[in-house]
Amino acid sequence: MLRQALLTLVTGIVTSSAAAGDGPRYGMGRLASAEELRAADISVAPDGSGLPPGSATAAQGRTDYETKCAACHGVRGEGSEVYPALVGGRATLTRSEPLLTVGSYWPYATTVWDYINRAMPYQNPGSLTSQEVYALTAYILFLNKIVGEHDVLDRHSLPRVRMPNRDGFVPDPRPDVP
């Protein structure tokens, strides 16, 4: 009886596909449109490809940081017991307990922009405008003494920012890794 009930439930939800190689269909959802796929393609590469229009300075980002980031990451990016530090840690990477921050570890400024854009703020990820992301990126880089307070960051200048650990990553020497 239980077997029959489960079979009825499964066959009512799962239907087989007519096309070879397709997996089961669950009778819900739909294919994403080309427009929806474009909107979800938010990848940003180290060379800056994928960065949207917009620009900002650290001076512009200070207020956004204070209202959207400081409660978790500290007023000066020092972190807390729960949330990581964003500032500091230079010259700690060779220690037994390095402090991995934006200023000490991250190799590309575009990665900072991409991470903020995708994952912040923690309670509402992806809710920031491109302008806010440029401003917050500029402010965090300023706190790390990587850019000046009035340096303009945009899709052209951000990839040219030289991060302190840019050359700290090495290619994987294993022959089986492309």
C-alpha positions as CSV (number, residue, x, y, z in Angstrom):
1,M,0.0,0.0,0.0
2,L,2.8,2.4,1.0
3,R,4.8,1.4,-2.2
4,Q,1.7,2.2,-4.4
5,A,1.1,5.5,-2.7
6,L,4.8,6.6,-3.2
7,L,4.7,5.4,-6.8
8,T,1.5,7.4,-7.4
9,L,3.1,10.5,-5.8
10,V,6.3,10.2,-7.8
11,T,4.7,9.5,-11.1
12,G,2.3,12.4,-10.6
13,I,5.3,14.8,-10.1
14,V,8.0,13.2,-12.2
15,T,7.5,12.7,-15.9
16,S,10.1,11.3,-18.2
17,S,11.5,13.5,-21.0
18,A,11.1,12.6,-24.6
19,A,14.6,13.9,-25.4
20,A,17.5,11.5,-24.9
21,G,19.8,12.4,-22.1
22,D,17.4,14.7,-20.3
23,G,16.8,13.9,-16.6
24,P,13.4,13.7,-15.0
25,R,11.0,16.6,-15.2
26,Y,9.2,17.7,-12.0
27,G,6.3,19.5,-13.5
28,M,7.2,22.9,-12.0
29,G,9.3,25.9,-12.9
30,R,10.2,27.0,-16.3
31,L,13.3,27.7,-18.5
32,A,14.9,31.1,-17.8
33,S,14.6,33.6,-20.6
34,A,17.7,35.1,-22.3
35,E,17.0,38.3,-20.5
36,E,16.9,36.6,-17.1
37,L,20.1,34.8,-17.9
38,R,21.8,38.1,-18.8
39,A,20.6,39.7,-15.6
40,A,22.0,36.8,-13.5
41,D,25.4,36.8,-15.3
42,I,27.2,39.1,-12.9
43,S,30.7,37.6,-13.2
44,V,33.6,40.1,-12.9
45,A,37.0,39.0,-14.0
46,P,40.4,40.4,-12.8
47,D,40.8,42.4,-16.0
48,G,37.5,44.2,-15.2
49,S,35.4,42.5,-17.9
50,G,31.9,42.3,-16.5
51,L,32.1,45.5,-14.4
52,P,29.0,47.7,-15.0
53,P,29.0,51.5,-15.5
54,G,29.4,53.7,-12.4
55,S,32.1,55.3,-10.4
56,A,32.8,56.5,-6.9
57,T,35.5,57.6,-4.4
58,A,36.2,56.5,-0.9
59,A,34.9,59.9,0.3
60,Q,31.6,59.0,-1.3
61,G,31.7,55.5,0.2
62,R,32.3,56.5,3.8
63,T,28.6,57.0,4.7
64,D,27.5,53.8,2.9
65,Y,30.1,51.9,4.8
66,E,29.0,53.4,8.2
67,T,25.4,52.6,7.5
68,K,25.7,49.2,5.8
69,C,28.9,47.6,6.9
70,A,30.3,49.0,10.1
71,A,27.9,47.2,12.4
72,C,29.4,43.8,11.3
73,H,33.0,44.8,10.1
74,G,33.7,47.6,12.6
75,V,34.0,51.3,12.2
76,R,37.5,51.0,10.6
77,G,37.2,47.5,9.1
78,E,38.7,45.8,12.1
79,G,36.1,43.1,12.2
80,S,34.4,41.5,15.2
81,E,34.2,38.1,16.9
82,V,31.7,37.0,14.3
83,Y,32.6,38.9,11.1
84,P,36.0,39.1,9.5
85,A,38.4,42.1,9.5
86,L,38.6,43.9,6.2
87,V,41.7,46.0,7.1
88,G,45.2,45.2,8.3
89,G,47.2,42.0,8.1
90,R,50.0,43.3,5.8
91,A,53.1,41.2,6.2
92,T,51.3,38.5,8.1
93,L,50.9,35.9,5.4
94,T,54.1,34.2,6.2
95,R,53.2,33.8,9.9
96,S,51.6,30.7,11.4
97,E,48.3,32.6,11.9
98,P,48.1,35.2,9.1
99,L,45.4,37.9,9.1
100,L,43.6,37.4,5.8
101,T,42.0,40.7,4.8
102,V,41.2,42.7,1.7
103,G,44.5,44.5,2.2
104,S,46.7,41.6,2.9
105,Y,45.4,38.7,0.9
106,W,43.0,39.5,-1.9
107,P,44.9,39.6,-5.2
108,Y,42.6,41.8,-7.3
109,A,40.5,44.8,-6.6
110,T,37.9,43.6,-9.0
111,T,37.3,40.6,-6.8
112,V,36.5,42.9,-3.9
113,W,33.9,44.6,-6.1
114,D,32.5,41.3,-7.2
115,Y,32.2,39.9,-3.7
116,I,30.5,43.0,-2.3
117,N,28.1,43.0,-5.3
118,R,27.2,39.3,-4.9
119,A,27.3,38.8,-1.1
120,M,26.8,42.0,0.8
121,P,25.1,43.2,2.9
122,Y,24.9,39.9,4.7
123,Q,21.2,40.2,5.5
124,N,20.2,41.3,2.0
125,P,22.9,40.1,-0.5
126,G,22.8,41.6,-4.0
127,S,20.7,44.6,-2.9
128,L,23.4,47.2,-3.5
129,T,23.4,49.4,-6.6
130,S,26.5,49.4,-8.8
131,Q,27.2,52.9,-7.5
132,E,27.1,51.8,-3.9
133,V,29.4,48.8,-4.7
134,Y,32.0,51.1,-6.3
135,A,31.8,53.5,-3.3
136,L,32.2,50.7,-0.8
137,T,35.0,49.1,-2.7
138,A,36.8,52.4,-2.8
139,Y,36.3,53.0,0.9
140,I,37.6,49.6,1.9
141,L,40.6,50.0,-0.4
142,F,41.2,53.4,1.1
143,L,41.0,52.0,4.7
144,N,43.8,49.6,3.5
145,K,45.8,52.5,2.1
146,I,45.6,51.1,-1.4
147,V,43.8,54.0,-3.0
148,G,43.4,57.7,-2.1
149,E,40.3,59.1,-0.6
150,H,39.4,61.0,-3.8
151,D,40.7,58.5,-6.4
152,V,37.8,57.6,-8.7
153,L,37.1,54.0,-9.2
154,D,35.2,52.8,-12.2
155,R,35.2,50.0,-14.7
156,H,38.5,51.3,-16.2
157,S,40.5,52.3,-13.1
158,L,39.5,49.5,-10.8
159,P,41.3,46.7,-12.7
160,R,44.5,48.8,-12.6
161,V,44.5,49.0,-8.8
162,R,47.6,47.1,-7.7
163,M,46.7,44.9,-4.7
164,P,49.5,44.2,-2.2
165,N,49.2,40.4,-2.6
166,R,48.7,40.4,-6.4
167,D,51.8,38.3,-6.9
168,G,51.3,36.1,-3.8
169,F,49.4,33.4,-5.7
170,V,51.3,31.0,-7.8
171,P,50.2,28.7,-10.6
172,D,49.4,25.1,-9.7
173,P,52.4,23.1,-10.8
174,R,50.6,19.7,-11.0
175,P,50.6,18.3,-14.5
176,D,47.0,17.2,-14.3
177,V,45.7,20.7,-13.6
178,P,45.0,22.8,-16.6
